[in-house]
Amino acid sequence: MSIDYSIALLFITIIYLSYVFITRGFKLRHSVFKPSLMAIFISTGALCTPSLQAEVISEAQLGIKIPLVKKPTTRPMTVAYVPFNQTYYIADGGLAPIGSEFEAPSSKSEIHAYSKEGKYINSAKPGYDNRSIYFNPNTGKLETVTYNISSSVGFSPNTGIYSIDLAETGEVKDTSGEVIQFNPAFGDAATMPTYDAENKRYFAKQERSNIVWIVDPKNREKLSEISLDFKTPNVLHDDISDHFIAYTGVKGHELVLLDVDHKAALVFDLTGKFIAKSELPKDMKLRAQNHYNGLGYTNDMLFVYHETEGEFGTYCGFKVVK
């Protein structure tokens, strides 16, 4: 943690003024409070305060590998880390909720729990066609955004955002609660929105484009949209992940997009300006499905599903911004 020199200088100034006040019998010289003198202290403090400049790591640093111990029930979709129990949750997606005259509609897609070291804990079927899962520090819950949250391909049951119940020891449960129902502000049916907890908003990439919608779940229309600069990094929409863009929370380096064809993470700011790229290992064998699923950003890492590693594939977490 860096020292805030401006606060330190202000504290020293207060001590000095107190000393003058006491030693001179409560008769302060006018010059002590001259604005010019105070300006010097303030400006000097500002100059002395070290700035923490974020930067893109040119070669992505591997942080963790989570080898899957069972075959995904459907498509391996995404990853979330919950800090209070130090557990990773891996969500499958791709099976629409189906019911019968005896059962309520429910998706067979599972969510799997793994320890912070990547060891398997358990699996459960909360009943959702997951597209994005994340830990929401505002609610203290693991939450999932389902396929077709916008109902752009017609209304379906179990569509929206839901909280997934967890045990204190990390196990994922079959039970859940409703957060919101469908909302057209998210746009494309297959979008994998990422959550900005500080501002309580989502970033939803629109398919086959460089467009990202900013969504407040309380509104039925998008707040605004971001046009990503694809020209500078020389990429086309079919080079990159079609439905997913990561939100990092790092100022000036907020958005990360996977360039599947060139094995790199592309970093943008909130205006859509391209900042830099972080190269993934060249021996990774990314497949066509990496354009559509097997992605996540959590615990300050970009997660990419590596299908050819291990019996059922492995999620690799990479540090791309520091």
C-alpha positions as CSV (number, residue, x, y, z in Angstrom):
1,M,0.0,0.0,0.0
2,S,1.4,3.4,-1.0
3,I,1.9,6.3,1.4
4,D,-0.4,9.3,0.8
5,Y,2.2,12.1,1.0
6,S,-0.4,14.8,0.6
7,I,-2.2,13.7,3.8
8,A,1.2,13.4,5.5
9,L,2.1,17.0,4.6
10,L,-1.2,18.3,5.7
11,F,-0.7,16.6,9.0
12,I,2.7,18.1,9.4
13,T,1.3,21.5,8.5
14,I,-1.4,21.2,11.2
15,I,1.3,20.3,13.8
16,Y,3.4,23.2,12.7
17,L,0.5,25.7,13.0
18,S,-0.4,24.3,16.4
19,Y,3.2,24.8,17.6
20,V,3.2,28.4,16.3
21,F,-0.2,29.0,17.9
22,I,0.9,27.8,21.3
23,T,4.5,29.2,21.4
24,R,3.4,32.7,20.3
25,G,0.7,33.1,22.9
26,F,-2.2,32.6,20.5
27,K,-0.8,35.3,18.2
28,L,-0.4,33.9,14.8
29,R,1.4,35.8,12.2
30,H,-0.8,36.6,9.2
31,S,1.8,35.2,6.8
32,V,1.3,31.7,8.2
33,F,-2.2,31.5,6.7
34,K,-1.3,33.2,3.4
35,P,-3.1,31.3,0.6
36,S,0.2,31.1,-1.3
37,L,1.8,29.2,1.5
38,M,-1.1,26.8,1.9
39,A,-1.1,26.3,-1.9
40,I,2.5,25.3,-1.8
41,F,1.8,22.7,0.8
42,I,-1.2,21.3,-1.1
43,S,0.5,21.3,-4.5
44,T,3.6,19.8,-3.1
45,G,1.6,17.0,-1.5
46,A,-0.2,16.3,-4.8
47,L,3.1,16.2,-6.6
48,C,4.6,13.9,-4.0
49,T,1.7,11.5,-4.0
50,P,2.7,8.4,-6.0
51,S,0.3,7.5,-8.8
52,L,-0.6,3.9,-9.3
53,Q,-0.6,3.4,-13.0
54,A,-2.3,0.3,-14.3
55,E,-0.6,-1.5,-17.1
56,V,-1.3,-4.4,-19.5
57,I,0.9,-7.4,-19.0
58,S,2.4,-8.1,-22.4
59,E,2.6,-11.9,-21.8
60,A,-0.4,-13.1,-19.7
61,Q,0.6,-14.6,-16.4
62,L,-1.0,-17.9,-15.5
63,G,-2.6,-17.7,-12.1
64,I,-4.5,-21.0,-11.7
65,K,-5.6,-24.0,-13.6
66,I,-8.9,-25.8,-12.7
67,P,-9.0,-29.2,-14.4
68,L,-12.6,-30.4,-14.7
69,V,-13.2,-33.7,-13.0
70,K,-16.5,-34.4,-14.8
71,K,-17.8,-33.8,-18.2
72,P,-19.8,-30.6,-18.5
73,T,-23.5,-31.3,-18.5
74,T,-23.8,-29.0,-21.5
75,R,-21.5,-26.3,-22.8
76,P,-18.8,-25.1,-20.4
77,M,-19.9,-21.5,-20.0
78,T,-18.2,-19.4,-17.4
79,V,-16.5,-19.0,-13.9
80,A,-17.0,-16.9,-10.8
81,Y,-15.0,-16.6,-7.6
82,V,-16.7,-16.0,-4.2
83,P,-14.2,-14.5,-1.8
84,F,-16.0,-15.1,1.5
85,N,-15.7,-18.9,1.1
86,Q,-12.7,-18.8,-1.3
87,T,-14.5,-21.0,-3.8
88,Y,-14.7,-21.0,-7.6
89,Y,-18.0,-21.8,-9.3
90,I,-18.0,-23.1,-12.9
91,A,-21.3,-22.9,-14.7
92,D,-22.5,-24.9,-17.7
93,G,-25.1,-23.6,-20.1
94,G,-27.0,-24.5,-23.2
95,L,-30.0,-26.5,-22.0
96,A,-33.2,-24.6,-22.0
97,P,-35.6,-25.1,-19.1
98,I,-38.0,-28.0,-19.9
99,G,-41.0,-29.0,-17.8
100,S,-43.8,-31.5,-17.9
101,E,-47.3,-31.8,-16.4
102,F,-45.6,-33.1,-13.2
103,E,-42.5,-30.8,-13.1
104,A,-41.9,-27.1,-13.3
105,P,-39.6,-26.0,-16.2
106,S,-35.9,-26.5,-15.2
107,S,-32.6,-26.6,-17.1
108,K,-30.3,-29.6,-16.6
109,S,-27.2,-27.4,-16.8
110,E,-25.1,-27.7,-13.7
111,I,-22.9,-25.4,-11.6
112,H,-19.8,-27.0,-10.1
113,A,-17.8,-25.8,-7.0
114,Y,-14.0,-26.0,-6.8
115,S,-11.7,-24.9,-4.0
116,K,-9.3,-21.9,-4.4
117,E,-6.6,-24.5,-5.3
118,G,-8.8,-25.9,-8.0
119,K,-10.0,-29.1,-6.2
120,Y,-13.5,-30.3,-7.0
121,I,-16.1,-29.9,-4.2
122,N,-19.6,-30.7,-5.7
123,S,-22.1,-30.0,-8.4
124,A,-25.8,-28.9,-8.4
125,K,-28.7,-28.2,-10.7
126,P,-30.3,-24.9,-9.7
127,G,-32.3,-25.1,-13.0
128,Y,-31.0,-22.3,-15.2
129,D,-29.4,-22.0,-18.7
130,N,-26.5,-20.0,-17.3
131,R,-24.7,-17.4,-19.5
132,S,-22.9,-15.4,-16.8
133,I,-22.2,-16.0,-13.1
134,Y,-20.6,-13.6,-10.7
135,F,-20.3,-12.7,-7.1
136,N,-22.3,-9.6,-6.2
137,P,-20.7,-7.9,-3.2
138,N,-23.7,-5.6,-2.9
139,T,-25.9,-8.6,-2.0
140,G,-23.3,-11.1,-0.9
141,K,-24.7,-13.6,-3.4
142,L,-23.5,-15.7,-6.3
143,E,-25.8,-14.6,-9.2
144,T,-26.5,-16.0,-12.7
145,V,-27.7,-14.3,-15.8
146,T,-29.6,-16.7,-18.0
147,Y,-29.8,-17.2,-21.7
148,N,-32.3,-14.9,-23.4
149,I,-32.5,-12.5,-20.5
150,S,-33.8,-9.9,-23.0
151,S,-36.5,-12.3,-24.3
152,S,-35.3,-11.3,-27.8
153,V,-36.1,-14.8,-29.1
154,G,-39.4,-15.0,-27.2
155,F,-40.3,-15.5,-23.6
156,S,-39.2,-18.6,-21.8
157,P,-39.5,-19.7,-18.1
158,N,-36.6,-19.3,-15.6
159,T,-35.3,-16.3,-17.6
160,G,-33.6,-13.4,-15.9
161,I,-31.1,-13.0,-13.1
162,Y,-31.1,-15.3,-10.1
163,S,-29.1,-15.8,-6.9
164,I,-27.7,-19.2,-6.3
165,D,-27.7,-20.6,-2.8
166,L,-24.3,-21.7,-1.3
167,A,-23.3,-23.6,1.8
168,E,-20.9,-21.9,4.2
169,T,-18.4,-24.6,3.4
170,G,-18.5,-23.8,-0.3
171,E,-20.9,-26.4,-1.7
172,V,-23.3,-25.1,-4.4
173,K,-27.0,-25.9,-3.8
174,D,-29.9,-26.7,-6.0
175,T,-32.0,-23.9,-4.6
176,S,-32.0,-20.2,-5.7
177,G,-33.9,-16.9,-5.5
178,E,-35.1,-14.4,-8.1
179,V,-33.3,-11.1,-8.6
180,I,-35.0,-9.8,-11.7
181,Q,-37.1,-11.2,-14.6
182,F,-36.4,-10.7,-18.3
183,N,-35.2,-7.3,-19.4
184,P,-34.9,-6.2,-23.0
185,A,-32.1,-3.8,-22.2
186,F,-29.5,-6.6,-22.4
187,G,-29.9,-7.0,-26.2
188,D,-28.8,-10.3,-27.8
189,A,-30.2,-13.5,-26.4
190,A,-26.8,-15.2,-26.0
191,T,-24.9,-12.3,-24.4
192,M,-22.7,-13.1,-21.4
193,P,-23.0,-9.8,-19.4
194,T,-20.3,-8.9,-16.8
195,Y,-21.1,-6.9,-13.7
196,D,-19.7,-3.6,-12.4
197,A,-20.5,-3.9,-8.7
198,E,-19.4,-0.3,-7.9
199,N,-21.9,1.3,-10.3
200,K,-24.5,-1.6,-10.2
201,R,-24.5,-1.9,-14.0
202,Y,-23.7,-4.6,-16.6
203,F,-21.7,-4.6,-19.8
204,A,-23.4,-6.8,-22.5
205,K,-21.5,-7.5,-25.7
206,Q,-23.7,-7.7,-28.8
207,E,-22.9,-10.6,-31.1
208,R,-21.0,-10.2,-34.4
209,S,-20.1,-6.6,-33.6
210,N,-17.8,-4.3,-31.7
211,I,-20.8,-2.9,-29.7
212,V,-21.1,-3.2,-25.9
213,W,-24.3,-2.1,-24.2
214,I,-24.3,-0.6,-20.7
215,V,-27.3,-1.8,-18.8
216,D,-28.9,-0.6,-15.5
217,P,-31.2,-3.6,-14.6
218,K,-33.7,-1.1,-13.2
219,N,-34.2,0.3,-16.7
220,R,-35.9,-1.4,-19.6
221,E,-33.6,0.3,-22.1
222,K,-29.8,0.4,-22.4
223,L,-28.1,3.4,-20.7
224,S,-25.6,3.8,-23.6
225,E,-23.3,1.8,-25.8
226,I,-19.6,1.6,-26.4
227,S,-18.0,1.1,-29.8
228,L,-14.8,-0.8,-29.4
229,D,-11.8,0.2,-31.6
230,F,-11.1,-2.9,-33.7
231,K,-9.0,-1.0,-36.3
232,T,-6.0,-0.4,-34.0
233,P,-5.5,-4.0,-32.9
234,N,-6.4,-5.1,-36.5
235,V,-9.1,-7.6,-35.6
236,L,-12.5,-8.4,-37.1
237,H,-15.6,-9.4,-35.3
238,D,-15.2,-13.1,-36.2
239,D,-11.7,-13.1,-34.6
240,I,-12.9,-12.4,-31.1
241,S,-15.3,-13.7,-28.5
242,D,-18.8,-13.2,-29.8
243,H,-20.9,-12.8,-26.6
244,F,-18.4,-12.0,-23.8
245,I,-16.5,-9.0,-22.7
246,A,-14.9,-8.8,-19.2
247,Y,-15.2,-5.9,-16.8
248,T,-12.0,-5.6,-14.8
249,G,-12.7,-2.6,-12.5
250,V,-9.2,-1.2,-13.3
251,K,-9.5,2.4,-14.3
252,G,-8.5,3.1,-17.8
253,H,-8.3,-0.7,-18.5
254,E,-11.9,-1.6,-17.8
255,L,-12.8,-4.0,-20.6
256,V,-11.1,-7.2,-21.8
257,L,-12.0,-9.1,-25.0
258,L,-10.6,-12.5,-26.0
259,D,-9.0,-12.5,-29.5
260,V,-9.5,-16.2,-30.2
261,D,-7.7,-16.4,-33.6
262,H,-4.6,-14.6,-32.4
263,K,-4.5,-16.0,-28.8
264,A,-4.5,-12.6,-27.0
265,A,-6.5,-10.6,-24.5
266,L,-7.4,-7.1,-25.9
267,V,-7.8,-4.4,-23.3
268,F,-10.0,-1.3,-23.8
269,D,-11.1,1.7,-21.7
270,L,-14.7,2.7,-21.2
271,T,-14.7,4.9,-24.3
272,G,-13.8,1.9,-26.5
273,K,-10.2,3.0,-27.0
274,F,-7.8,0.1,-27.5
275,I,-5.1,0.2,-24.8
276,A,-2.9,-2.9,-25.5
277,K,-2.9,-6.6,-25.8
278,S,-1.8,-9.4,-23.5
279,E,-0.5,-12.5,-25.3
280,L,-1.8,-15.9,-24.2
281,P,0.5,-18.9,-24.4
282,K,1.0,-19.9,-28.1
283,D,0.7,-23.6,-27.3
284,M,-2.9,-23.1,-26.2
285,K,-5.3,-24.8,-28.6
286,L,-8.4,-22.7,-28.7
287,R,-11.4,-24.0,-30.5
288,A,-14.4,-22.6,-32.2
289,Q,-16.4,-22.8,-29.0
290,N,-14.1,-20.2,-27.4
291,H,-15.8,-17.7,-29.6
292,Y,-19.1,-18.4,-27.8
293,N,-18.5,-19.8,-24.3
294,G,-15.9,-21.0,-21.8
295,L,-14.9,-17.5,-20.7
296,G,-15.0,-15.5,-17.5
297,Y,-13.3,-12.7,-15.5
298,T,-13.1,-13.1,-11.8
299,N,-10.5,-12.9,-8.9
300,D,-8.6,-10.4,-11.2
301,M,-8.0,-13.1,-13.8
302,L,-9.3,-13.8,-17.3
303,F,-10.5,-17.4,-17.5
304,V,-10.3,-19.3,-20.7
305,Y,-11.6,-22.9,-21.2
306,H,-8.8,-25.1,-22.7
307,E,-10.7,-28.1,-24.0
308,T,-7.6,-30.2,-25.0
309,E,-6.0,-30.1,-21.6
310,G,-7.1,-32.9,-19.2
311,E,-9.9,-35.5,-19.6
312,F,-12.7,-32.9,-19.6
313,G,-10.9,-29.7,-20.3
314,T,-9.3,-27.1,-18.0
315,Y,-10.1,-23.6,-17.1
316,C,-7.0,-21.4,-17.1
317,G,-6.9,-18.2,-15.2
318,F,-4.6,-15.5,-16.6
319,K,-3.5,-12.2,-15.1
320,V,-3.6,-9.7,-18.0
321,V,-3.8,-6.3,-16.2
322,K,-1.9,-5.1,-13.1
